[in-house]
Amino acid sequence: MEISNHYSEQVQELEKILRDRIDDNNGWIPFDHFFNTVMYEPVLGYYSSGSQKIGVGGDFTTAPEISTYFSKSISRQTIPLLRMHDHPSVIEIGAGRGTFAFDYLKELESNDIEIEHYYILEISADLRDRQIQLISDLPKKIRNKVIWLESLDIKPINGLLIANEVIDALPFKRFTKQNNEIFELGITHLNGELKEMKQEGSENIKAAIHLIEKEINRHLEDGFNSEIRLDFHKWFKGISSMINNGSMIFIDYGYARNDFYKSERMSGNMICHHRNEIIENPLSNLGHQDISASVDFTQLANSAIQEGYFIDLFTSQSSFLLDSESLNILKEIVSDEERIQEVQKLKQLIMPNHMGDVFKCMILGKGISADNFEESHDMTHTL
């Protein structure tokens, strides 16, 4: 009963905050403002509350929670990148429960790879506490390398930056095209109830969408709904400034721009999760469900090039995880039973009908040699 009451009170408080902000903004707020409130509002937002979010009993499951193979594979494939530097460090953005960091660091240790520091940038106090608890189980020599950051303000490192399922959780605007006009989707309230409402799109959003139409050589159809991250380059510029020389690795679900905005995706790419089920309505379960949208990897590539990076690899998650070095992880499992179990878990990460093709991996480089992943099937030409 106490949990139920707390849930209800939290929803009501968020609703009140949203109604007040709507009233303060002439009766309407854009979707990205709504998103920032329900996802990141202090104490009340999804990532600020103490509810279980990831894994069994949570709202969604990430690759590191499915199988240790994921973290071990990335660890092994990044060893050559780390060896390019005399004193490398690693930065992880948004570390979830800390499972990836835990397994990644153990794998580096087992391969006798030394790093100076493993930084974790985490904006959720609740998740940071969970990470600290898990990392405390590592040997002292390893856990002493882990440092939590509260901002981007550190001396740029030589080494790696890793972001698994981070960009999909960034704020995004929603829009619709009707009668050849661009409208921005947002939230209003009527008789105290939150409702979706459209307004004529700003000049910024119109210009951005017209540019997209020019790039994909197609006018978006009437009734087309989708998403766009207008502030993405500002975010990328910030995190990329944390790297002096090295690589950035992004793994997330998404598409190259032509696929992101193809006509078959008339309803857009937004998705909500609550207790590991897909929810259609972003206005449901305020502060208690995950809201995200697919990544436009062309946008990521464009921002990277503007900031002086080159694209070292763009491929599917399945292709990245199935390189020969990673497959040795399975061969090294002594027990046949354990190996079979691990293969079953791996299927969720690589099969097309699971995460294999929808999830992509993009690796960016700066100040290092290129062509470090010649074995993987490179899809950079699709960007």
WOCOR-V228514 format. One record per backbone hydrogen bond with DSSP energy under -1.0 kcal/mol. CO is the residue of the C=O (numbers start at 1). NH is the residue of the N-H. Records with the same first field share a line. If there is no record, write none. Layout:
CO=NH + NH
This chain:
1=5
2=6
3=7
4=8
5=9
6=10
7=11
8=12
9=13
10=14
11=15
12=16
13=17
14=18
15=19
16=20
17=21
18=22
19=23
20=24
22=27
23=26
29=187
30=34
31=35
32=36
33=37
34=38
35=39
36=40
37=41
38=46
39=47
41=45
42=44
45=48 + 49
53=59 + 60
55=58
60=55
62=65
63=67
68=72
69=73
70=74
71=75
72=76
73=77
74=78
78=82
79=83
82=85
88=116
89=160
90=119
91=162
92=121
95=98
98=102
99=103
100=104
101=105
102=106
103=107
104=108
105=109
106=110
107=111
108=113
109=112
117=90
118=147
119=92
120=149
121=94
124=128
125=129
126=130
127=131
128=132
129=133
130=134
131=135
132=136
134=137
135=138
139=142 + 143
140=144
142=145
143=146
145=118
147=120
149=122
152=154
157=244
158=89
159=247
160=91
161=249
162=93
163=251
166=169
167=170
168=293
173=228
174=185
175=226
176=183
177=223
178=181
181=178
182=201
183=176
184=199
185=31
186=197
187=29
188=195
190=193
193=190
195=188
197=186
199=184
202=206
203=207
204=208
205=209
206=210
207=211
208=212
209=213
210=214
211=215
212=216
213=218
221=224
224=177
226=175
228=173
229=232
231=235
232=236
233=237
234=238
235=239
236=240
239=242
240=243
242=157
245=159
246=366
247=161
248=364
249=163
250=362
251=165
252=360
253=295
255=297
256=260
257=261
259=262
262=265
265=268
266=225
269=294
271=292
272=279
273=290
277=274
281=284
285=288
290=273
292=271
295=255 + 297
296=300
297=301
298=302
299=303
300=304
301=305
302=306
303=307
304=309
305=308
310=365
313=363
314=379
315=361
316=320
317=321
318=322
323=327
326=329
327=331
328=332
330=333
335=339
336=340
337=341
338=342
339=343
340=344
341=345
342=346
343=347
346=349 + 350
347=351
348=355
351=354 + 356
355=359
356=318
358=254
359=317
360=252
361=315
362=250
363=312 + 313
364=248
365=310
366=246
379=382
380=383
